[in-house]
Amino acid sequence: MNIEASNKEIICYCFGHSVQDLRDDVLRNGRSLIMERIAAEKNAGACDCATRNPKGR
């Protein structure tokens, strides 16, 4: 997989975030607010990665 393709790789199928989204988020905010949101949503029961992710995780 080349760098451009890996940047577009979806890492969160519940909320549609890619590797590049997280990189941009860290550059913009100094940390990943996206990952904080994903963790909060997961803790609230709003995560469905097990069924949405084609890799099943």
N, C-alpha and C positions, 0 to 999 in steps of 0.2 A: 504494500500500500504506500503510495507517495504521500508527501507532507500535505499537499492540498486536499487530497481525499481524506486523510486522517483528521484534518481540521473540521471537515464537514460531518464526521462520524457522530451520530447521535449517541449521547451518553445517558440521557434521561428521556425515556419514551413517554412517561406520564406528562411531562411538561414541555417536551420538544427541544431540549437544549443540546447543543453540539459542543465538541471540544473547543472550537473557536469561540463560542459564546462564553465559556468559562474563562478562557485566556483573556478575552476582551474585558470581562467583568473584573478580573484581578488587576489588569492594567488601569482600569478606570477607578476602582475603589480601594486598591491596595490589599484586597482580600476578595473572596468569592461570596458575594451576597446571594448569588444563585444557589450555591451549595447550602447556605444557611436556610434559604427558602425551601429547598428540597427536603432538608432534614426536618424542618418544622412541619411541612405538609405530611411527611412520612409519619412523624410522631402523632399527627392528628388523624391518621388513618386514611389520608387522601392519596396514597401511593398504590399504584397498580402495576408496578414493574414486572411482577411475575407473569402477568398475562399479556402485557403490551410489548415487552421486549422480545424480539424474535429469538434471542438466545436463552430466554426463560429465566432471567435473573434481574 
